[in-house]
Amino acid sequence: MFTEDELYDIHLATLDVLWNIGVKVESEQAREIFYSHGCTINPETNIVKIPAYLVEDALRSIPKTFRACGRNPENDWLNEGNRTGFVNFGEAVRLIEPYTRELRKPLKKDVDDVTRFCEAMDQIVIFERAIGPSEVDPDVAQVHIAESFYNYSTKHAYIGMNRPENMRAVAKMGYVVSGGEDKFRERPLFSQSTDPVSPLVHSKGATDTLIEAIRCGVPAKINSMGLAGGTTCVHLASTLVTHNAEILSMFVLSQLVKKGHPMVYGTSTTMMDLRTTVASVGTPELALFSAAVAKLAQFYNVPSWVAGG
């Protein structure tokens, strides 16, 4: 999709955005980490400006391959180079009842059923939270999803914890399943999925949970979802620069917390339907953008996870 020179131009444009525009960081803890390593911070706007050398250092220190460890080692998936595997997508807010065809909100039983279904599908190499239980408190719904994963799956999982407390709870569950914290840290059974907010905002919940994940020994995927024509520029090329700035700034934070911590470059970025203002997932634009992100991740020599349609 791109020449090496074009990829380098995208990288230089991203460095320009990170230093001359910056990213808004809502977490005081994260701002202190950035500031103590040479970033500048506007105390009134909470905008952090990141120098290029920190970005280059982060990209060099992120492992070039990522082993997604399953409880059954035969289900390990090695994410590297141009290898391609498939995951289910999430997170659906409603489902079609398979017997009555009724459209309804998912329940905890449905979470269990979908987890077992993904476990049985040979084509799915990693479990992604597909639905959330609507009958529980949404603040702890991700913990219930993790419980279902530990009970019914022997593959690796991506589960986006929304609070540091939930991350600690689910990591401790993983320590038990693995037979000890040391064994979990050696072979972590799930990864955190952390989402920036386009354009160029890192929420307190996202950054604080990412920091907690790193401290608990949990790998992480940074997964931005900009909407071209809505929360980002209508042009996909410009959207790619914004998207890249969101991902790389989170990469910098992760490596400042712990150098060498495994990270995955993710995307769910697509376009906004300008007639209805609906996020259009599964469009040709999403496919083009995902291909662009995969190529950019190869340029950086880091593992990638991209949305499909």
SULPEPE-V83034 format. One record per residue. N is the residue number from 1. RES is the residue in one small letter. PHI is phi in whole degrees, 0 to 359 (none if undefined). BURIAL is # if it has 24 or more other ideal C-beta (glycine too) atoms within 12 Angstrom, else .. Layout:
# SULPEPE-V83034
n: [N/N]
res: [RES/RES]
phi: [PHI/PHI]
burial: [BURIAL/BURIAL]
This chain:
# SULPEPE-V83034
n: [1/2/3/4/5/6/7/8/9/10/11/12/13/14/15/16/17/18/19/20/21/22/23/24/25/26/27/28/29/30/31/32/33/34/35/36/37/38/39/40/41/42/43/44/45/46/47/48/49/50/51/52/53/54/55/56/57/58/59/60/61/62/63/64/65/66/67/68/69/70/71/72/73/74/75/76/77/78/79/80/81/82/83/84/85/86/87/88/89/90/91/92/93/94/95/96/97/98/99/100/101/102/103/104/105/106/107/108/109/110/111/112/113/114/115/116/117/118/119/120/121/122/123/124/125/126/127/128/129/130/131/132/133/134/135/136/137/138/139/140/141/142/143/144/145/146/147/148/149/150/151/152/153/154/155/156/157/158/159/160/161/162/163/164/165/166/167/168/169/170/171/172/173/174/175/176/177/178/179/180/181/182/183/184/185/186/187/188/189/190/191/192/193/194/195/196/197/198/199/200/201/202/203/204/205/206/207/208/209/210/211/212/213/214/215/216/217/218/219/220/221/222/223/224/225/226/227/228/229/230/231/232/233/234/235/236/237/238/239/240/241/242/243/244/245/246/247/248/249/250/251/252/253/254/255/256/257/258/259/260/261/262/263/264/265/266/267/268/269/270/271/272/273/274/275/276/277/278/279/280/281/282/283/284/285/286/287/288/289/290/291/292/293/294/295/296/297/298/299/300/301/302/303/304/305/306/307/308/309]
res: [m/f/t/e/d/e/l/y/d/i/h/l/a/t/l/d/v/l/w/n/i/g/v/k/v/e/s/e/q/a/r/e/i/f/y/s/h/g/c/t/i/n/p/e/t/n/i/v/k/i/p/a/y/l/v/e/d/a/l/r/s/i/p/k/t/f/r/a/c/g/r/n/p/e/n/d/w/l/n/e/g/n/r/t/g/f/v/n/f/g/e/a/v/r/l/i/e/p/y/t/r/e/l/r/k/p/l/k/k/d/v/d/d/v/t/r/f/c/e/a/m/d/q/i/v/i/f/e/r/a/i/g/p/s/e/v/d/p/d/v/a/q/v/h/i/a/e/s/f/y/n/y/s/t/k/h/a/y/i/g/m/n/r/p/e/n/m/r/a/v/a/k/m/g/y/v/v/s/g/g/e/d/k/f/r/e/r/p/l/f/s/q/s/t/d/p/v/s/p/l/v/h/s/k/g/a/t/d/t/l/i/e/a/i/r/c/g/v/p/a/k/i/n/s/m/g/l/a/g/g/t/t/c/v/h/l/a/s/t/l/v/t/h/n/a/e/i/l/s/m/f/v/l/s/q/l/v/k/k/g/h/p/m/v/y/g/t/s/t/t/m/m/d/l/r/t/t/v/a/s/v/g/t/p/e/l/a/l/f/s/a/a/v/a/k/l/a/q/f/y/n/v/p/s/w/v/a/g/g]
phi: [none/230/279/298/295/293/297/293/297/298/298/296/297/293/301/296/296/294/266/269/248/86/234/275/242/275/268/296/300/292/298/297/295/301/296/289/245/109/280/258/227/269/293/274/255/62/275/255/251/250/290/299/295/291/294/296/298/297/295/288/270/291/303/281/233/228/267/275/278/256/300/266/304/293/263/299/234/263/265/200/49/249/290/233/228/238/234/285/254/206/235/288/267/218/220/264/304/296/259/262/64/282/273/209/284/285/245/302/299/294/301/299/297/294/298/295/298/294/296/281/276/297/289/267/270/221/274/249/306/264/216/238/288/281/273/252/299/300/294/239/301/295/294/294/296/296/300/298/298/297/282/235/227/247/263/283/223/255/227/275/286/260/213/302/298/293/299/298/295/288/296/295/300/295/299/293/298/281/91/144/298/297/289/295/296/286/223/295/273/215/238/279/250/245/248/294/250/287/264/64/233/244/287/298/298/293/289/295/289/299/299/295/300/298/293/273/84/259/298/214/244/262/230/274/223/284/240/300/89/237/263/225/302/292/277/294/296/292/299/297/293/299/303/298/295/295/291/295/294/290/301/300/302/298/283/288/287/207/296/89/291/292/225/234/273/242/204/232/297/213/243/263/292/289/273/244/62/267/290/263/269/98/275/303/297/297/298/297/292/297/297/295/294/300/292/294/296/295/299/277/62/233/295/226/221/231/285/240/228]
burial: [././././././#/././#/#/./#/#/#/./#/#/#/./#/#/#/#/#/./#/./#/#/#/./#/#/#/./#/./#/./#/././././#/#/#/#/#/./#/./#/#/././#/#/./#/#/#/#/./#/#/#/#/#/#/./././#/./#/./#/./././././#/./#/#/#/#/#/./././#/././././././././././#/./#/./#/#/#/#/#/#/././#/#/././././#/#/#/#/#/#/#/#/#/#/./././././././#/#/#/#/#/#/#/#/#/#/./#/#/#/#/#/#/#/#/#/#/#/#/#/./#/#/#/#/#/#/./#/#/#/./#/#/./././././#/#/./#/#/#/#/#/#/#/#/#/#/#/#/#/#/#/#/#/./#/#/#/#/#/#/#/#/#/#/./#/#/#/#/#/#/#/#/#/#/#/#/#/#/#/#/#/#/././#/#/./#/#/#/#/#/#/#/#/#/#/#/#/#/#/#/#/#/#/#/#/././#/#/#/#/#/#/#/#/#/#/#/#/././././././#/#/#/./#/./#/#/#/#/#/#/#/#/#/#/#/#/#/#/#/#/./#/#/#/#/#/#/#/.]
